Amino acid sequence: MKLVLAIVVALLPCHAKAQQQQTEQAGFCESRTPQALHSPKCELAFVVQDLHRTDNVKIPHEPVYHTYSRWELDGRAYIFAYRDIDQRPDDMMADIYLAASGGYKRIGSIEITGMVTGVSTANLTGGNVPDILFQYEGGELHYLTIVRLSGGRVQQVFRYGASAIDVLSQPKPVIEATSKVANLVEQFAWDPHAAKFRKIEQHPFRTSQ
């Protein structure tokens, strides 16, 4: 009996600590702050699906950043810092910083009019640094924004929305956008001479029967 009582007494502090943590977590989620609205720890949160999310970066800014990610590209560290526009959790800006000299230098910003469903890199424009691909959903459309890092600055070189949009690996990378409403499939490729993406093909999504 004494052994049982000793075990129960020993478990009480752990149980109390767990309850306290649950209470604190519930209070955090109910606070409806930008950090809570985008936290993966809260139900129904507007979570930014960025594989390189980090909790080890804090950059003072107003409005506050709610999500950070850290990307190592061509030997340099870049920080993507996400903030809401006009307190709308499904309308964001991604500020891009270059980590240097013990601090962070903002080199550009990208507007994201929807919920981020993926962030990745690919060499689509032939630059020395891989291009950054932001995928997000807004309404019934899927969007793709492509950012080029060149000369220490951010350049948005592509933004398009469609029913579905993907990057295909052909002899050279091609962006394919499918619009079900317009019954149209479009393909875009990088033109190095014009330094921009151009439409290279289009055809009906559904062929007539």
N, C-alpha and C positions, 0 to 999 in steps of 0.2 A: 504493500500500500504506500509506504514511504517513497519507494522508487517511482511509482506512478505519479504521486503528487509532485515529486521533484521534476519529472519530465514536463508536467503540465505547467509548473511555475516557470520552467526554462523557456517554454514555448510562448508564454504570454507576451513578453516584449516583442518577439518577432511578429506575432499576430497584430499587436497594437501598431507596430511600424508599418505593416502592410496596409492596415486600415487607413492610417494617416496618409500614406502615399496614394491610395485610391481616392481619398477625399481631396487631396491636393490636385490630383489629375482631373477629377471631375470639376473642380473649381476653375482650373486652367481652361478646360474645354468650354465651360459655360461663360467664360469671360468675353468670348467673341472678339478677341484681339486679332490683328492680322496673323500673329504667330499661331494662335489657336485655330483660326479658320483654315490654315494650310498645314497643320500638323498631322502626320500619319498616325499619331496616338489618339486622335479624336475621330468620332464617327461623323460621317457626312462631311468630311473636310475636303477642301479644294487642294488636294495634294499635287505638288509639282513633281512630275515623274522624270527626275533627273538622276541618272545612275551614280553620279559623283557628288551627291548631296553631302554636306559636311556641317557639323555643329561646332567646328573649331575656328570659325571665322566670325568676327563681328565688326562691321563698318558703320560708324555713326552716319545716319541719314534721316531726313524727314521728307516724306513719310518713311517709316521704318521698313527695313528689309525683313521679310518673313522667312525667306529660304536662301541658302547659299549652296554653291557647288564649286569644286576646285578641279580644274582641268590642267593636265601637263601636256603641252603641245610644243613640239620642236624644242624641248629643253627649257621651256619657260612656263611659269605658272600663271594661269588666268583664273579669276574669280568671277562667277556669274552670280549676281545679287538681284533677287526678285523683289519687287514692291508692287502694291496695288495702286491702281489709278482711281482717284475719287472714291476710295473705300469700297470699290467693287472687286470682290475676290476672283472674279472670272475675267478681269481685264487688268493686265499687268505690263510693267516695264521690266526688262532684264538689262541691268547696267553691267557692263563688262569692264573688269579691272585687270590691270597687269600688276602682278606682285613684283616689287622691286625696292631695293634699299630699305628693307624692313617695313615698308608701307605698301599702299595700294594706289595706283594711278588709274583713274577712270579714262578709258579710251573710246567709249561709245555706248550707245543704248539702242535697244530693239523693243518695239511695241509688240505685245503678244495679246491679241484680242480673243482670248479663249483659254481653255484649260490645257496645260502642257501635258502631252501624252508621251513625249519622248524627246531626248536630246542626244545627239550623236555627232560623230565627225566622219568626214569622207573627203577624198581629194577629187573635187569636181571641177575646180577652176585652174588646176595646174600650178597653184602657188606653193611657196616653200612651207607654209603652215597649213595643216588640214582645215577645210571649211567646216563651219559649225552648222548643224541642221536642227532647227527647232520645229517640232511637230506639235500641233495643238488643234483642239476642236472648238468650234464656235457655232452654235445653232445646229444645223444639220450638215455643216460642211467640215471637212478636214483640211487643215492648212499646213503649208510647208514654207518656212522662211529660212533662207540660206545666208549665212554671214561669212564674209571673207576678211581675214586678218592680214593686213598688208601695211608695211611701213609704220607699224605702231599705232594703227587706227582700225576702226571697225567700219566695214562697208557692207550694207545690205544689198545683195546682188539678185535676190529672187524672193518673191512672195506670191503665193497663189493658193486659192481655195477651190475645192471640188468635192464631189461625193466620195472620191477616193484618190489618194495621191501617193506615189511611191517612187523610189529611185531604183532603176533597173541597171544591172550590170551587163551591158552589151559589149561590143568591141570598145566602146567608150561609154561612160555613165550617161544615162538618159533619165529625165524626170517624166513620169507618165501621170497625167491627170485625167480622171474619168468623171464626166458629168452625166448623171442619169437623166436629169431633167432636160438638158439640151441634147441628149443622145449623141454625145461627142467624147472622143478620146483624143487628147492632145499630148504631144511629146516635145520636150524642150531639151536643148543641149547648150553647153558653154561655147561661145564663139570667142576664141582668144584674140582675134583681130579687133573685134568691136568691144571686147572686154565686158560682155554681158551674155545672158541666156537668150537664145532665140528659139522660136517655135520651128521645129524641123518637120513635123508631120501631124496630120489630124485625119481621123476617119470616124464613121458612125460607131457608137457603142453597141447598138443592136442592128443587125442587118435585117432588112425587110423580108418577110416570108413570101 
